Amino acid sequence: MTAPHPSVQDARQARRRRLQQRQTVIFGGLVTILLVLALIAAAMFTGLVPSPLQREFSSPEPTDDVVVPCPPQDATALDLGSITANVYNGTDRAGLAGETGESLSRAGVLVNQEPANWPQGSYEGTAQIVVGAEGVVAGYSLARLFPGSVVSLDDGREDETVDVVLGAEYDSMLSQDEIDQLEPDEPLQAPEDCEPVRSAGGGENGDGESG
């Protein structure tokens, strides 16, 4: 076989070198881009650089018009089986409302709906028990299961349904054993900052004094 002419060999070698140089530039550029992206991702993860895709969990501006209703004088806790509640997740922790709703159902509470996120966004406290004027006793009865919870009044609510809003400081409600140990007819305690609320029947709930 006749050997290739030296000029042909030189051309092939030169072409091979050009291909190798081109591949080196391309792969080097890709590696550099990946390294830059990795550094940006690490900075976003650590919070040094804000993510353009991050959507903060929104919360309405705090207001001073939250009313803490007083329970009626000499009111005692209701049987849990007589309470109807909705459970809302006021955090970004997935599954929180579902787990709590199942625990309430096991305790006898009628959970009225599928677990859902709180329509008003996030809640920073432990748990907020939202009631109407007719549901104050039910709300305070249910609040016994959530240490650190706050009962608040929704003026527009006309039934006895209770909303349980789980907040950022929420850890867990009482266990079933602890619930079983609660006094069934325990007197409901009125917070110091509560306000008397007039029910639809014309009666007034509480006088703000602990009893």
Secondary structure, 3 states (H helix, E strand, C coil): CCCCCHHHHHHHHHHHHHHHHHHHHHHHHHHHHHHHHHHHHHHHHHCCCCCCCCCCCCCCCCCCCCCCECCCCCCECCCHHHCEEEEEECCCCCCHHHHHHHHHHHHCCEECCCCEECCCCCCCCCEEEEECHHHHHHHHHHHCCCCCCEEEECCCCCCCCEEEEECCCCCCCCCHHHHHCCCCCCECCCCCCCECEECCCCCEECCCCCC
